[in-house]
């Protein structure tokens, strides 16, 4: 099951409050501002800063 467009429209980065974009393969959500990637596990976005990784 994919992340719905409606959910993606309301989710923001918990640290900087910027928009998120869905990574290819739907493996994570990447912040457009601070470049943190929040993982998606079992079709659920894990929006915890401690779980995020930085990606350029």
C-alpha positions in Angstrom: 0.0 0.0 0.0 1.4 3.4 -1.0 1.5 6.5 1.0 -1.6 8.5 0.0 -1.3 11.9 -1.6 -3.6 13.3 1.1 -1.3 12.1 3.9 1.8 13.4 2.1 0.2 16.8 1.8 -0.2 17.2 5.5 3.0 15.7 6.8 5.9 18.0 7.5 9.4 17.5 8.9 9.1 17.5 12.7 12.3 19.5 13.1 12.1 22.3 10.5 8.4 22.0 9.5 9.3 21.9 5.7 7.5 19.8 3.2 8.5 16.1 2.5 8.9 14.3 -0.7 8.5 10.6 -1.2 11.7 8.7 -2.2 11.8 6.4 -5.2 10.7 2.9 -4.1 8.7 4.5 -1.2 11.4 3.6 1.3 11.3 7.0 3.0 10.2 10.6 3.2 12.9 13.3 2.6 12.7 16.8 3.9 13.2 19.3 1.2 14.9 21.8 3.5 17.1 19.9 6.0 17.5 16.7 3.9 16.6 14.3 6.7 15.1 11.0 5.5 12.4 9.5 7.7 11.9 5.7 7.0 8.7 4.0 6.0 8.2 0.7 7.8 5.2 -1.5 7.0 3.6 1.4 5.1 3.9 3.7 8.1 6.1 6.8 8.1 8.3 6.9 11.2 8.5 10.6 11.9 10.9 10.5 14.8 14.0 12.7 14.5 16.1 9.9 16.2 15.1 7.5 13.4 16.0 9.9 10.5 19.2 9.9 8.6 20.8 12.8 6.8 21.1 12.5 3.0 22.5 14.9 0.4 
